[in-house]
């Protein structure tokens, strides 16, 4: 899934939890193949838009 936050940040995320008010999963930090996954959580109110890719 690709997420655009209300503060302008955008990134790929691999979700492992979806709750009523928040999500959690692994966020990609880096550019292309040069990066790493970090576990984090995010409040749903901070999400502007998202795109799911299968």
HELIX and SHEET records of a PDB file:
HELIX    1   1 UNK A   44  UNK A   46  5                                   3    
SHEET    1   A 5 UNK A  34  UNK A  43  0                                        
SHEET    2   A 5 UNK A  22  UNK A  31 -1                                        
SHEET    3   A 5 UNK A  10  UNK A  18 -1                                        
SHEET    4   A 5 UNK A   2  UNK A   5 -1                                        
SHEET    5   A 5 UNK A  47  UNK A  51 -1                                        
END                                                                             
